[in-house]
Amino acid sequence: MIEDKLYETSLNWLRKYIDENCIVRGQFMKGKVPGTTYTWCFYLRKGLYNPEFNKHLAVCFLYKIKKEVGHFDFQLSGLETAATPMVTSLPIYAKQLLDIDLHSFIFRKAPKEYGLEEPWEGTPKFDTPTLLVDDLANSTMSLKICSDICRNYEIQKLNYAFVIVNKVNRSYYDMGLPEEQYSKTEHELRQKHDMYLDPNTTIISLFDMDEFNLKGASH
C-alpha cells in the first residue's frame, strides 16, 4: 500500500501546486449569484489536466481511501467536467501503483437527447457501489446531482465521497456569515459533509480553505 512518507510528499506537492497555480487571488470576478463578485476563486482544473498533478492526486487518493474506507470494492463516478479527469486518471494510476482495478464512468449534466438518452458516459455497474468524486465539496450541487441520478436509476452509492478541497474553514467565525443564515451546528456538519448531500455521506478531503489562507464561504 501507499506508505506514509510517500503520501506526505505527494500531499505537500499538491498543496504547493494548488496554492501557486490553482487559486486566483486579488482581483474582482463575476460571482455565480447575479450582482455578486469574487475576490478569489479555485481553478483546480489547471491541475486536473496536468499528468504530474494527477499522479500525486492518485497517491493521496489511494492512501486516504485505504485509511478511511478500508477497501477498494467500488466504482468511481462524478459529474462532468470537473470529475472527468479524476475518474479517468485515478483508475490508471491505481493500476500502475497498486495493481488495483477500479471501474469508472462519468455522469452527464443532462442526458443525451438521442439514442439511449442515458445520463452517463461509460457503463455503470449496478451491482457495485459507487464512490462519487469531485474537485470541491460545499461549493456547488455537483455531488448532489450525481447522488440523485444514482437514486433515480437504482445505482448503489457508497456512503463516502472524495474531493480535493472541502470549501470550509475550521473556525466558524472565519466563514463570515451571519448566525441567522449559518449556524454553528451546520458549520460542524460541513467539516465532514457536503451541504447538499445526504448527511449520511462522509466527505473525504485532502485540504480545506485554511490550508491556503482563504476565508469566507462566498469569497
N, C-alpha and C positions, 0 to 999 in steps of 0.2 A: 504493500500500500504506500501512499504518499507519506514520507517522513516529515516530522515537524520542521526541520531545518529547511527543506525544500519548499514547504508551504509558506514559511515566513519570508523566504527570499522572493517568491512569486507575489505574495501579498504586498510586500514593500515596493516591488517593481510596479504593480498595478496602481498603488496609491500615488506614487510619484508621477506616473504617466497620466493618470486622470487629472491630478492637480495641475499639471503643466499643459495638458493638451485638450482636455475634455470638459473644461468649465470656462464659460465666457463670463468675465467679471468687468465691472466698472463702466458699463455702457447701458443705456436705456434701450429696451427692446419691447415690441408689442407683446402683451400678455394674451393668454387664451381667452380670458373673460374680456368682453368688449369694454374699452375705456381704461384697462389696467396696463401697467408696464412692468417689465422685469429689469432688475439691475444685475442679475447673474442667472445663469442657466446651464444645466448639464447638457453636453453633447457627447454622450457616451458612444455613439455610433462612429465617431472618429477613431475610437479604439477597436470597436467590434468588427471593423473591416481591415484590421491590422493583424496579420498572422502571429506576430510575436505576442501581441496583447492576448489573443485567443489561446495561445499555448499556456501563458501564465494563468489566465482565467480558468482553464481546464484543470490545472494543478490544484487551484484553490477550490474549485467546484468538487472535485473528487475527494479532497480532504474533508471538506465541510459536510458533504453528504454522508460519507462514511461515519463521521463523528456524530451527526445529529439524526440521521435516518437509520443508519446501520446496515443498509443493503442497497443494491442497485437493481432490484426487481421492479422496474418501472420503465415507461417510455417517456420521452420528452416532448413537450409542445409549448407553444406560446403564440402570441398574436403578431402577425406581420406589422411593421417591418423590423422593429427593434429586436424581436426574438429570432428573426430569420437567421442571422449569422450564429446565434447561440445554439439553436437546435441543429445547425449544420456542422459547426466546428467541435462542439463538445463530444459527440459520439466518435468523431475521427480521433481526437486526442485520447479519449477514454480507451479506445482500442490500442493505440500506439503505446500509451504509458502503462496501462494495467491489463491489457488484453480483455477488456470488458466490452460486451456488445450492448449498445444502447440503441433501441429503435427510436425514431423521431419523425414528426410531421409538424406542419405549421397550420394554425387557424387563420382563415381569411377574415378581413374586416367585414366583408359582405360575401355571401355565396355567389358562385358563378351564375350568370344569367342564362346559361345554355348548358347542354349536355346533362350531366348528372346533378348539376346545381348544388354541389357539395360546399360546405363552409370550411373546407380544409384543402391543403395541398399535401400529397403523400397519402399514406394509408394508415389510419389509426387502428390499433389492436383493441378490440372490445373486451378481451379477456385479461388485459394488463392495465394496472393503474397508471395514471398519467401524472408526471411531475411538471407543473407549469413553471415557466421561466420568463423573466423579463429583465430589462436593464434597471428599472426603478420600481420601488414599491411606494405606496402613499403619494402617488403623483397623478396618474390617470386611471381610467377604468379598464385598462387592457387586461389585467388578470381576471377581473370580474366577467368581462365579455367571454373569455376562454372558459371560465367556470360555468357560465350559463349555457354555452354550447355543449359542454360535457354533460350537463344535466339534461338538456333537451334531447340529446342523441344517445343517452344512456352509456356514455363513455366513463369508465371508472376514473376517479380522481384521487390522488394521494393527498393526505391532509397536511401537505407541505408545499411551499412554493419557493423557488430560488431566484434571488435578484442580486445585482451587483451592489446597488446602493439603496438602502432604506431611507427615504427622504424625510427624516425626522431628526430633531435634536434630542439629546439625552435629558437636558433640563427643560421642564415645562415652560419656564419663563423665557427661554431663548426662542421659542416659537413665535412670540409676539402677537398672539391672538387674544381677543377679549374672552373672559371666562364664560360669558353667556353664549359664546359661539363654540368654544373648545374647552372641554372640562379636563381636569387632571386625570380622571378615570380614562377618558378617551386617549389622552397622551400616553399613559402607561400601556394601553392596549396596542397602540401603534408601534411600540418598541419591538414587538414580535408578530404583529398582524397588519394586514392592509385594510384601510378604512372602508374599502368597497367589497372586500371578500367576506365569505363566511367566517365568523370568529373562531371556528374550529380549525382553520387553516393557519399553520405556523409559517412565518416568513423566515427563511434562512438567507442572511445577507452577509456581504463581505465588509461593507462600510456603512456609516451613517453620515449626516451632514457635519458633525463635529470633526470628523477626520479631515475635512477640507476647510475648516474655519468658516462655515456658512451658517447663517441663522435665518429663521423665518420661513413659515410654511408657504408663503406666497411671493417669495423672492424679495 
